[in-house]
Amino acid sequence: MFMKKTGLIYSFNSPRSARLAKKIQDELGKDNIDMINAEDITEEKFLSYDNLILGVPTWFDGELPNYWDEFVPALEDMNLKGKTIAIFGAGDQKGYPENFVDGIGIMADLLSERGARIIGETSAEGYSFENSKAFRNGKFIGLALDLDNHSKLIDDKIKDWAGQLKKDFK
Ligand SMILES: Cc1cc2nc3c(=O)[nH]c(=O)nc-3n(C[C@H](O)[C@H](O)[C@H](O)COP(=O)(O)O)c2cc1C
C-alpha cells in the first residue's frame, strides 16, 4: 500500500477527539500521518497536504466547534481541487438526536463546494437519531463516533474506516 503523506487535523485540547485521532493514526501507520493541532491550523499548512483527515465533533446543538468555526472564513477562500478529505467526528445520538454529528456534514459541504473530493462514507446501521446533516442517501458522509452511547463499537469502526481510507486515498 502506498499512501501519500496525510495530515490529520484535530484539536489537541479535546481529549476525546485526540484519543480517536491517535487510534486512526495507529491504524494507518505513524509514518504516513502527520498530527496537526486544529487550534493553530493555518491556510498554508492546510493546503500543504493533498490528503487530509479532519476531526470535527459537533458542539452547540448542531454547530462546529469554535476552533473550526474560526477557520471557516479561510476555508471559504480556498480552491480545494485535487484534495482528498475524510472526516470523522464525535457526537451524541441520545443527547442530540436532532443534530447528530451535524459538524461532519457542515464541514463536508464547505469542502466539497470548493472542489475537494470527500471520501470515507459509512453505514448508519445501528444508529438511532432524528436528523443529521451528515446523513446523505442512507449513509453518513464521514465516520460518526458516539463515545457516549456506542463506546464499545469505536475500535472496530475505526479499523474498518482506516481500511477504507487506505484504498481510497491516492
Ligand atoms: C453543549 C454541548 C452540545 C453538544 N451538541 C451536540 C450536537 O448538536 N450533536 C451531537 O451529535 N453531539 C453534540 N454534543 C456531544 C459532543 O459532540 C460529544 O460529547 C463529543 O464526544 C465531544 O467531542 P470533543 O470532546 O472531542 O469535542 C454536544 C455536547 C455538548 C457538551
PDBQT file of the ligand as one rigid body, heavy atoms in Angstrom, charges set to zero:
ROOT
HETATM    1  C1  LIG A 201     -23.062  21.742  24.948  1.00  0.00    +0.000 C 
HETATM    2  C2  LIG A 201     -22.938  20.528  24.071  1.00  0.00    +0.000 A 
HETATM    3  C3  LIG A 201     -23.582  20.498  22.853  1.00  0.00    +0.000 A 
HETATM    4  C4  LIG A 201     -23.500  19.374  22.006  1.00  0.00    +0.000 A 
HETATM    5  N1  LIG A 201     -24.186  19.354  20.817  1.00  0.00    +0.000 NA
HETATM    6  C5  LIG A 201     -24.150  18.223  20.065  1.00  0.00    +0.000 A 
HETATM    7  C6  LIG A 201     -24.891  18.140  18.852  1.00  0.00    +0.000 A 
HETATM    8  O1  LIG A 201     -25.574  19.069  18.440  1.00  0.00    +0.000 OA
HETATM    9  N2  LIG A 201     -24.830  16.992  18.127  1.00  0.00    +0.000 N 
HETATM   10  C7  LIG A 201     -24.088  15.904  18.537  1.00  0.00    +0.000 A 
HETATM   11  O2  LIG A 201     -24.068  14.886  17.842  1.00  0.00    +0.000 OA
HETATM   12  N3  LIG A 201     -23.361  15.958  19.707  1.00  0.00    +0.000 NA
HETATM   13  C8  LIG A 201     -23.375  17.077  20.458  1.00  0.00    +0.000 A 
HETATM   14  N4  LIG A 201     -22.669  17.121  21.628  1.00  0.00    +0.000 N 
HETATM   15  C9  LIG A 201     -21.904  15.925  22.053  1.00  0.00    +0.000 C 
HETATM   16  C10 LIG A 201     -20.424  16.030  21.716  1.00  0.00    +0.000 C 
HETATM   17  O3  LIG A 201     -20.219  16.103  20.323  1.00  0.00    +0.000 OA
HETATM   18  C11 LIG A 201     -19.706  14.816  22.262  1.00  0.00    +0.000 C 
HETATM   19  O4  LIG A 201     -19.686  14.908  23.663  1.00  0.00    +0.000 OA
HETATM   20  C12 LIG A 201     -18.301  14.649  21.734  1.00  0.00    +0.000 C 
HETATM   21  O5  LIG A 201     -17.778  13.447  22.270  1.00  0.00    +0.000 OA
HETATM   22  C13 LIG A 201     -17.379  15.828  22.027  1.00  0.00    +0.000 C 
HETATM   23  O6  LIG A 201     -16.098  15.581  21.471  1.00  0.00    +0.000 OA
HETATM   24  P1  LIG A 201     -14.838  16.530  21.798  1.00  0.00    +0.000 P 
HETATM   25  O7  LIG A 201     -14.696  16.497  23.304  1.00  0.00    +0.000 OA
HETATM   26  O8  LIG A 201     -13.686  15.893  21.116  1.00  0.00    +0.000 OA
HETATM   27  O9  LIG A 201     -15.124  17.881  21.299  1.00  0.00    +0.000 OA
HETATM   28  C14 LIG A 201     -22.727  18.245  22.440  1.00  0.00    +0.000 A 
HETATM   29  C15 LIG A 201     -22.064  18.293  23.674  1.00  0.00    +0.000 A 
HETATM   30  C16 LIG A 201     -22.166  19.406  24.492  1.00  0.00    +0.000 A 
HETATM   31  C17 LIG A 201     -21.459  19.406  25.820  1.00  0.00    +0.000 C 
ENDROOT
TORSDOF 0
